Amino acid sequence: MTPGHFPDPAGLDTEDPAIYERMRNGALRVVAALFGLTLVLSFRLWVTVRDYPHTPLWGGLPQPPYPLDYVLLGIALLGLLAVILKPTLRLPVPIVLSILLLLALLDQSRWQPYFIHYVVLLWCVFQWDPSDSGSERVRSLEPVRILLAATYFYSGIQKFNFDFATWLLPKMLEPAIGQAALEVSPGVQWSLAAAVALLEVGAGVGLLLGRRSRRLSAFLLVGMHCAILALIGPIGHRWNVIVWPWNLTMILALGTFFIYRDAFEMGLPVLGASWWKDLRKRLAGSGTRRRAAIASSFVVLLFAVFPTLCLLDRWDAYLSFSLYTGNIRTFWISVAPGDIHRLPRGAQLAADGDGTVNMARWSRLEMGVDPYPEDRIAHSVAAALAETAREGPVYLKLIGKQKGWEGDRPTVYVRYPAGGGDPTMVEEEEFRLSR
């Protein structure tokens, strides 16, 4: 197949649309069920009444008061239940996505990678018309396929780092091979990490190539997700329960859109000049063609182009699918020991006796998710804790992403005055003496 060519495979348009309607309805049901399960597992992330501070996209955006916050989340969950029970309904999906996108504007901690996938998957499968011709059917699902390919490509690229090779990957492999993964030579660790990263990058690219490449890549990635579930799931580390449903969702998406039927075996030459020419024509059209083209343009820009900026540390890590890469920002907050009892309950549970508050532990204990790994979120949390402090200032330690192959990370220290006020950058010595 030549890049940019969109012929309908022989007999494709004459197939019974009922086959594709069953596929659409089944995919909608499963995505809605797993999306709903994810929301339930992290329900405190989506409500206003919690200890962990909110960080709206724009300062001053009001949070919905109790019980409106629970009402909005309840409507979203009921909408997903309606999709599960009757996927042909047209109203629930737009309502669910409108509510959740609004809530995402009100707190950037909700911008988790799996949230992005659920939103794109739910919308694209929802607007997919089984009665479309073969080429239109494929085009309507382009955003999903582009998103998946970009996810694996950028996730793999960002695994080429010191911490992934020498700590995260060996630690993940412990349930399978024990301490041996941590005790092998650095050369072996680096070789294994490079193989994993190259496999993921290659599979991501392979999802955009010919039939054999797409199917082989999809099978490899399904195997990867099964391995991840085994390593971090109930029989492994039992880490991060919130991503278990997401891994199942990715397996479903790979099986449905890259493996299952010949209806999706047509080329997706996003890198070909003729694809872009075809995209411009569809943008000038109307109806389903134009909607699919707009969605494809949005996904390409936001999830295939902008993540290149993350490689230059100019774009959010989670918006660039840097999950389980070992190369994200981390944060530590230090308060005076006499102020620990004044902290919100969630922060107290995540605090050590010397006043060190582990943001990651706080986020996981209270909301069931990892903290959004960007400095602005850490500043928001530190400022909120400083407003409760009376015995001394609150210090924030910002540990950046790795620079170079030796694992060096730039570190910045910030002091927030007790009772609130403008932050000030300080030297490491002052931070160390404060603990």
C-alpha positions, 0 to 999 in steps of 0.5 A: 500500500502506498502512503496516503492511499485510502482504497476500500478493500474488496468487499469492505463496503458491502459488509453487514453494518450490524457487524460494526455496530456490535463492535462499536457498542461492545467497545463503548460498553467496555471503555465506559465500564473501565472509565467509570471504574477509574473514576470510582477508584480515584473519586476524591480526585474529582470532588472539591471536598478533600485536603489535597489542594486544587490547582485550576488552569486559571487562578480564581476559577471557583470550585463547585461547592459541596454537594454540587461536586458529588452531584457532578461526579454522580451524573458523570458516573450515571452517564457512563452506566447509561452507555453500558446499558444502552450504548446507542443513546446519543446524550450520555457521552457528550454530558459525561465528557462535558462534565469531566472536561470542566472538572479537568479545567478546575484541577490540573492534577486530573490531567492523568495520561489515562484520563486523556486516553479515556476521553479520546477513546470514548468520543471517537468510538461514540461518533463512529458510524457503523454504516460509514463506508470502509474509508470513512470508518477508518478515518473516524477512528484515526484519532485513536490510532494516532494517539496510541502510536504517539503514546508508545513512541514518546513513552519509549523515547523517555525511557532512555534515562539513568533512573529507568535503567538502574532503578525503575525497570529492575524494581518492576522486574522483582516479582519475576526474577527477584533481587537479581534484577537489582544486582546485575552489572550496570551494563546489563541493566542499560542493555535491558532498558535500551531493549525495552525502550527501543521495542516500545518506540519501534512498536509505536512507529510500527502502528503507523506502517503496513498491515504486517507491521501494525499487527506485529506491533499491536501483538507486542504491545498487548504482550507488554501490557500483560507483562505490566499487569503481571508485574504491578498487579495483584500477583506482583507489586500491587502498585498503582491500582488506578492504572490496572483498568487503563492497561486493560483499556489499552489491550482492548484498543489495540485488539479492536483497532489494529488486530481484530478486523480487516476493516482497520487494515488500511494504511494510516500514513500520517508521515506521508505528504498525501495524508496531509493533503487528504486531511486538508480536503476533509477539513474543507468538507462537512459532516462526518468527514470534517468532524473526523478531520478536526479530531485528527488535527487536534490529536496530531497537534496536541499528542504527536507534535507538542510532546516533542517539547517535553524532550526539551523540558518545555511541555508537561510530562504526563501530556507526553505520556511519561508514565513509568519512565523514571524521568519526571519531576519529584517534590518534597515539602518540609514544615516545622515539626511543631506545625505538623498537627496543623496540617490537613489530615491527608498531609499529616498521614504523609508526613514524617516526624521531622516535618517532611511531607511526601507529596506522592504519598499524600496524593496516593493515600487521599486520591489514589493517583500519583501527583501531577509532576509539574512545578506549578502543582508543587508550588500550589501545594506548598503555598496551601500548607504555608497558610496553615504554618505558624512555627516556621516557614515551609520549604519546597524542594523541586527535583527536576528531570534528568540532565545527561546520562549520569542521572544528574537532576537540577534541584531548586529550594524555595521558602514560603513564609509561615501564614502565607506570602510570596516565595523566595528561592534559597540555598540548599544549606538553609533547606537542610538546616530547616529539617 
